[in-house]
């Protein structure tokens, strides 16, 4: 399952067209760095479930790990997904960190599932463009990242991102995380 990347610095060596290959059925994570403060994170988690999924579909979301009310106030934007510290139950239940997530659901052109990861990211970047400086500041304080879900039922491809899009994402100074999920129809 290749992820095509152009002109990225991988572990200190610059390559013109590197590809990251992830072996099926194994959990794997790695960092690909373009500059010291700008990076791309790729995470693969293989899950098996019985559901019908098109070969490859994607979801996209801007996520901050912090108290939703503070992030909403600073961005003047309500999240589509959020979890507040006040929602945690006392032990012994599992504690969850607070987070704020936005996928552009209320915007024209929104799709809950994208057939192209690049199209989904371009949509979300266009929606958030007017808030770029605030996103950079909040991202450094609240561990921000672009979260992408890749849901697949076959190993015949995967996301491909253009160099232009990778540069645009890196301008926000927060990582891009791609979580891969495999679902079997058997």
Secondary structure, 3 states (H helix, E strand, C coil): CEEECCCEEECCEEECCCEEECCCCCCEEEEEEEECCEEEEEEECCCCCECCCCCEEEEEEEEECCCHHHHHHHHCCCCCEEECHHHCCCCCCCCCCCEEEECCCCCCCCCCCECCHHHHHHHHHHHHHHHHHHHHHHHHHCCCEEEEEEEECCCCCCCECCHHHHHHHHCCCCEEEEEEEECECC
